[in-house]
Amino acid sequence: MPNNDQQHWNHRYLAGEFGFREPDPFVMEAHKNYLQPLLPVASAGLDLAGGAGHHAIWLAQQGWRMVLADWSESALAIAREKAAALPADNTLETVQGAALDVLTRFQEQERRFGFVLVSFFLDRAVLPLLPRVLAPGGLLLYRTYTVDNERLGNPRGPRNPEYLLRSQELLEVYRDMKILHYNETVANKGVAELIAQRIGS
Ligand SMILES: C[S@@+](CC[C@H](N)C(=O)[O-])C[C@H]1O[C@@H](n2cnc3c(N)ncnc32)[C@H](O)[C@@H]1O
């Protein structure tokens, strides 16, 4: 039985409130400046809470074997329809489930990714698990709202602090990773973006 939040997201996708769109410049820039130079052989990538797949599908078109995970079946259905139009060698696997369950399962299966993307999603229980599903040298791309968002006058984004990063929070959580890029205010919005590399074996 889906819980209320999950139903809420399904309704939003069914209502067309969220749909397929162009990938964010952050993802395209990260691909050009970090993924391509540091991981020149595209392998497996994970887009966690990736919604209708606008990032995952674009990344699949760049040659990555993408896993798109989200708890909204409606979002994944939109993504599968879009992906069906891709050439057969651009693979997209969809996984339905809560982010924490999906990551726990991948960790148990010792499934590893060259990169993990998290865009506009926060569940603090998930944060420490992300490096564990990265292959050594793999990259974490994380971007979501911070507590500063309202103060900076952005009408979009959540108001509940549970879904807002604190200042420097990603740097603190990922202090054992190599930080390649970090920004906390983007285009006058309270948005933190981090690119970090898993070091060690
Ligand atoms: C704001 S949308 C972001 C979608 C996409 N990552 C993007 O950047 O456009 C948040 C997404 O997180 C999903 N979501 C929210 N809580 C989740 C959870 N606990 N587990 C898995 N997905 C979740 C929602 O279904 C929705 O697709």
The ligand as an ORCA input file, in Angstrom:
! r2SCAN-3c Opt
* xyz 0 1
  C      11.324     17.162     -6.979
  S      11.222     15.587     -7.758
  C      12.818     15.496     -8.482
  C      12.850     14.576     -9.664
  C      14.168     14.605    -10.443
  N      15.257     14.068     -9.637
  C      14.487     15.999    -10.933
  O      15.557     16.514    -10.642
  O      13.626     16.574    -11.613
  C      11.403     14.467     -6.390
  C      11.268     13.001     -6.784
  O      11.570     12.211     -5.663
  C      10.666     11.119     -5.614
  N      10.669     10.689     -4.211
  C      10.292     11.405     -3.126
  N      10.518     10.715     -1.999
  C      11.039      9.514     -2.397
  C      11.517      8.381     -1.693
  N      11.499      8.323     -0.359
  N      12.021      7.351     -2.402
  C      12.056      7.397     -3.767
  N      11.624      8.449     -4.484
  C      11.135      9.502     -3.795
  C       9.359     11.663     -6.126
  O       8.515     10.651     -6.617
  C       9.867     12.596     -7.232
  O       9.975     11.911     -8.459
*
